[in-house]
Amino acid sequence: MSKMIVSIEGIHCASCVAKIETALKNLPGVEKVQAHLPTHTASIVYREGSLIPQDISRTIESLGYRVLGISSSRGTAEGMTLLSLNQEREMLRNRFWIAAGLTLLIAFAKSLSLSPYTLFFFASFIQFWCGAHFHKGFLRGLRHGSLDMNALVSLSTFSAYFFSCAILFFPEKIPAASRFPRWEEVGMLITFINLGKYLELRSRTHTGQAVQKLMKLSPKTARVVRGGKEQTILSEEILTGDYILVRPGEQIPVDGVVLKGNSSVDESLLTGEGMPVDKSPKSHVFGATMNRTGSLEIEALQVGEDMRLAKIVEAVREAQSTKAPIQNKVDRISAIFVPVVLVVGLVSALLWLTLGPSPRLSYALTVMISVFAVACPCALGLATPIALIAGLGRAAEAGILIKNAEVLERVNQLNVIVLDKTGTLTQGVPEVVQVIPVGNSREDVLKMALVAETESEHPLALAVRRYAEKKGLQAHRPDSLEVFPGEGVKVVVNDPKGGSRSQEILSGRLSWLEKNGVQIKESFKTAVRMEADSVLGVAVNGKFFGAITIADTLRPTALEAVRGLKQMRLHVVLVSGDRSSSVEKVAREVGIEQFFAEVMPQDKAKLVAHFQELGRRVAMVGDGFNDAPALSKADVGIALASGTDVAMDAADITLMRPDLKTIFKAIQFSHKIRHVIMQNLFWAFIYNLFLIPLAAGLFYPWKGWLLSPQFAGMAMALSSLSVVLNSLRLTRAKI
C-alpha cells in the first residue's frame, strides 16, 4: 500500500469534505480516503501501481477545487496549503472592512442624504466584490452538481439584492406594503459572514500552534568538522556521520551519539520533562534539544525526516487528520444538509406567501433569506477535527503521543489497566538495595564484591560498580579471573608484598557458593531472598563475608500513578515474567491487589484476551519487545518511549517522559478531548435544530418570534467561530 497527501484549495465546509471523499473512493485501487477540513488536505491510501497523481488531480479539479500539490509527507502538504490559507485570510479581512464601511454608509443613508442609486451602487459593490468568493463557490458547486455553504450565502444575499433592485427599478411590480429595499441586509449578511470566516481562519492557526512550535525550534545552523576544519553550515546540510561541535547554551542540531564531553541536556521539547538529562560518551542526544552545561562532540546518526523530532511532528499531524467514529455520521448528515436547508427555506417562503400575515411577500422573503443565512454546515464539519488538532497538539507538547482519533473513543470505555513490571513500574535497571555483612563491615563486603565484579559486564556487576562509585570506592584489578556463566565469578588477588597471603574471592549465587564449600545459614538465605530480586553472595578464602541484595527499583511516581488510576475507577493489574515473590513485593508496595507472575511474553496477550472475554475494556502499559503482542491485543496500548521501538509501534498512546503519572494524565486528557468534541457537536446540532425553525417562523404564531436576516448572518458567523474557540481551550489545558 502507498499513501499520498493532497493539498487542496477551496475546501470550506463538511459538504466539500464529503464530496471529495466520495469522488476519490471511486478511483480504482483506492482503499481509504480522509479529507481534512481545517488543513485543506486529503489523505489517500491506495494499492501501489494502481494510481498516479494525475488521476487524483483530475478527479479533484473536476469537482471545482484546485490541487496545490501532492506529497508523501503530511507536513509538506500542509505547508503547501499554508500560503493559500494566509491569502484567503487576508482577502476575507480586506473584504470585511470594505463591506463594513459601505454598510455603515447604507445604514446612515437618511442622515447623509444619500440617493437610492448611491445605495444601489454601494450594495452592488458589496454583493459582487466583497461577496465574490461566495458566488464563485456557488457557481462551482452548480457546475459539478453539489451545493455547500457558499450556496446558502449566495442565495440569501442575491434574494435580498434582486428584491431591492426590483423595488428601485420596477416599483409598480411590488406590492406597496412590501416596498422596503433590503440594501442594508445585503451589506450586513456579507459583512458578518466575512468577519466570521476571517476570525475562524485566524483562530484555526492557533489550534495547531503546538506542532508549529516544534517545527520552528530546530536550530538553523550547526558547527561541523570536515577535512579537519571547523565550519558553520545550515542544519539541513548535515550528513549522517558528520562530526558536530555543540557548546553550552547551543541547540543540538540532529540526532546523534556523544563521542566526547559531559553535559546536561534539556529534553523537555520532546518529553515535556523539565529536569535536564546527563550526557556522557556513548549517550544518545536528539535534535532541537538544548545543551546546558558542557561542550559536546557528537556524531550525527539521524538527520532530516529521520530525526526523532521530525517523526514526532509527522505522527502528530497524522493523528490530527484522522476521524473520530462519530465524525462519519456527521459527514453523512452534512452531505445532505444544504439541500435540506434549501427545501426548508423555499417551503417556508411559500407557506408565508400563501398563509402569512400582510405584507406576505415581505415576510416570505425575510423567512427565506433568514433560513439560508442562519444554517451553518461549517460548525458541524469543524466540531471534531478542530478539537483534535488542538487537543492532540497540546498532548504532544506535554509528551503524550496519541496515535489517532479512534483511540479517544476506546479510552473512554476502559475499565481494566494491565501494567507490566520491569521497565514500566520499575526502572528496568538493577540497583543495589542493601549490603548485609556477616562478621565484617559493609564496606569490606562491598570492596570484595567490587574486586570480583570489576571486569564483568553482567547487569548485577554493573549495579555493584555503580553503587561502589557512589560510595567513593575504587577496585584493585584481580590477578586472575574465572567466570562460571549463570553462577558467579572466582578471582584471585595476590599479596602486593609478594608474600603468600593471596585472597580467593567468590561472588555469585548463594547456592553456587555452597557448592564451593562456603557455609551459609538457612535463616540468612530465607531472609535475604524475601527482600530482593537477586542476591549476590561474597566469600573470601572459603569464609562467607556477606551478601548484596539487588532489585529493580520502583519508578519514583509508581505509587502515585497507581493511586491515580484507581481514583479513575480502573481495575489495576500487574503482570511480569519475574518470580512470584518479586512481583508480589512490587504489587504490595504500590497497592495492586491482583498480579500475575512468571508470565511468558506470549501469555501476556492471552491475559489481555481473558479480560476481554469477560466483557472488560483493557489498556496494556509496557515498554519492552515482549510487550508488543499484548499492546496490540489490548483495546488501548500504552508504551513508554524509554522502551523498544517495537513496543511504541504497537501502542496507541506513547508516553515520552518516564513519569508514570503521565499514564493517568494521558487517560484524563483523552477524556477531555472527547468531551470538547461532544460539546462542539452538541452545540452545532442544537444551533441548527433551534435557529433554522426560528428563522422559518415556526414560533411566530405562538411567541411572535421571527429572526431578521442581519441576526441570521451574525449567528451563522458566530456558530463556527464558537466551535473553534471552544476547541482552543484545549491548547491552554493543564496536563
Steps between C-alpha positions, in 0.01 A plus 500: 500500500610857429382833630459849352413824677330751269496873571168646378377857459133573552388262779262709711250273673406142581313471169829558317663226709223251422507584129878457466505176699217347295669582168845374603364175647366410155850503345644154427739368764402753768459334840443796731441875469488766771448864409588743778311828519730706730819434302340478151666165427390151398682179594473213248610143569515291180649182356843577363508531120122538467490879510702796378492858633341624177194280567456662840549853367250450217238357734531781757513778241195354321311584821605864472788500751863579432782257583796692641731199523538132589751360748573188705560722805210665682726782618596583141138490384382723783780741421362529147157603629638745755568773242156448347331524841696815589397660169137404563516647850639828371235510227222448754642770727519758218153420370356513850632851566378632166158334541476632857580856390247500216234336718539780757442756224187313393378485862536881536368575152224730624732702721747531213227573243622224268292431188348155428741459208799567726372227731458273197863566403631431854293181535606379154865543589447308826307224323722449196845576643490455877293184456656376176665196661162371619343538156793331325470209739126478433549495121775240533266279701220541245733399216595183686159412638563574867410774744685624808512795738576736209160418349320606819689830525469578131127422476414695815689814394384485136139464617529823701703674224267424207190576705649843582588552131141421403373761748745758361444441126150343485315624809159452340562123485537476879204535741510838673513343846820312406693785335785512753845458340731251672836654415594501868426127526730429204780698662457354849477140380823517302674711766416263786573181307834634372589601855402160635703312237800727557493452878449126453806471273703718734403292802567175315868591468524508880358149538805352331753720678652211700619323184607830343711576808671162476589556136647845565723394789766320298822708468566652159879445500755259647878480543653191340854375446572404140844440357648582840350852494213641704231667288146631548234357268121492475348226713327344198843449341622269780571146382490174693842443655592870523706605805309782678613740772242632750590764759311575824176688429476374143238271351593156378424505125439129428461163670836348585730335751745678731863429410664732748395726787259507792196724535136520600241537225150647523276253315168655611422581136463127429388362835332784686734417791666810646801332666817498284647161405869428559699409189841335471686305229272239334185688610240572231394859438211636294457788261355833626574417866706755696855433619540662843829469685789341308635475147411189300645341192246277328466282194187554289288184479159620377442816299205671332176300506672212683549710816283420801350851500401471133343159563305634797370796299398274210330257739305783666393640163382157389304458824344847465372413153322180604126481560319409817233232442222752560637726225393249234138545610541878498641485146196306378272766649712780354479347151122562490494803730501779240235348268273444802548862613419627150177299500410627849566860393290476182211314666498751789490790253207344311307442822552860610408622150170312509408489868702775665389845618533814292733600342535136392771551240721686746456234769558215253820658375622569856439139602674352194805726535524432873479121458774503235715738702470335841568138401864410564652173377846634592442460874415132449800445277746667736370358829720190502814582294571836660481348851733220390758746365494700822485205739751265338742789447478598866546136605815473284631817662465324837675185377189293423467367143151372414497296179155588363153632579350153543721448808305773682179299465663182631667680793158620609385137538795367705442319830816283536863609472779239490846623603822323405752497787855514367577830331147629552422512872870449570805675356603194299855532636626286794612706800664402828241504779709395799844372598464237778826407675563180700776560753646790298417857409276600208800673340705177513224302328458765232877522439531123452199493263641794306833321447318189380261684265734772371543343154156342457229646273216313672211734604552409867872580474415838346261566791778424752744730321247787481426466872871485591571808290234692694674393822835621366661154487750387238591141419837327451515288190515127584802297397287219361135469401282196436139539389227242564208603275170530686672428833769753589869594473816391681795738519839488667680805641869445578681650799639836376814440712570168325403286798273199508195684635303498178119524510250287308172685463173336391208718390175349376190301587473379860440145376819517290700620800370202700609265221848643545502415872381832642267457798194728511224488762157401368332784691727750326414365155126512570517857631696655212297326227183665628655844468633512147478375142860373507756419771874515437695303760865583580756259651874548565730199537200275560347717771158663442543878516143607434259579219385787281128514420415641158159597366341683213381805694161665458469813295461802732138566400380136480294514820337832409424370149320190629299712746400732217385211282294356786337838559385483137322175594732285291581147618883489509681171428875428516661246266863386474721215393694528829468256789195521721667638816651792305173588325301468824742736675458768231121454495490542878713817489278677247167366626401266215282211618499283187829392345632227271861376524722278283289589194668423167499780238241327278277442803471873575282536190293201619450670835368812323270280291373330818380833643345592165307172495355605836361811330767738627670778302872465560799733480848346504803704612846369406837592359674188374517288186312225681214741581422571133247214451308603813510868399352408161236273652383754759217742426753776576875437499715748695879489455783685671736670256793373710413154372548331164386634162294184449297573814443862395390396150247258651360757745209741459649752748872562550624679812818695428593569863588238766254643754235230557246764602482573128300177459191627679563854371489359145172322576353811666599726211362251246168526686528880484559505123200274444291717734580811294414315178162399642440858621578633151267251332224561754503876455537476121193275480299700755588821316362371170206312654379814682596790274386354168139453628523845663610654169222313318243667730391184682471688832329810354137388551557433874782730607520759223868407448653559157873515427616792286752427221763722667494296820484179296826595326659593830390170654643304207832681537517440873397133493813361336714752688359377832602143413855615426526708817366214714765271350770758566450441873686173451817681391517664844387197699713384791635145469 
